[in-house]
Amino acid sequence: MDAEKRKRLEAKGWKVGSADEFLGLAPEEAAYIEIRLALAARLRSRRQEQHLTQVEMARRIGSSQSRVAKMEVGDPSVSLDLIVRSLLALGASSEDLASAIRAA
C-alpha cells in the first residue's frame, strides 16, 4: 500500500497493519505460515513444470485430486509432511526444499 493511501485511511479512522498483527500471530507462527506457503507454491510450480495435471500427480503420490489442490494452496488441513513428501515424489532435492524455505 502506498503511503498516501495509508495516510487517507488512517485519517478516516482506519487502522492499517499486517495480517500478522490482525491475527495476533507470534513471529514463529508467521514464519511457519510463510514456509508452508512457499513449499505449496514450489509444489504447484514443480507439477506444472512436469506438465502433470492434479489428477496425474495425485495418482503418483497415492492421493486425490482434491488433496493435491489443497496442498497447492497451503490449506491447513494438509500436513506439512505430505507437502514435503509430494515434493520429493516429484523429484525435488533437499537443496530445492531449502531454497523454497529460504525464499519464504
Residue pairs with C-beta under 8 A, 6 or more apart in sequence:
1 16
6 16
9 16
10 16
19 25
20 30
25 33
31 104
33 74
34 104
35 101
35 104
36 74
36 80
36 83
37 74
37 104
38 100
38 101
38 103
38 104
39 74
39 80
39 83
39 84
39 87
39 97
39 100
39 101
40 71
40 72
40 73
40 74
40 83
41 72
41 74
41 100
42 87
42 92
42 96
42 97
42 100
43 71
43 72
43 83
43 86
43 87
43 90
44 72
46 87
46 90
46 91
46 92
46 96
47 54
47 57
47 68
47 72
47 90
50 90
50 91
52 60
52 90
54 65
54 68
54 69
54 72
55 65
55 68
57 68
57 86
57 90
58 64
58 65
58 67
58 68
60 89
60 90
61 68
61 85
61 86
61 89
63 82
63 86
67 78
67 82
68 86
70 77
70 78
71 78
71 82
71 83
71 86
74 83
84 97
87 96
87 97
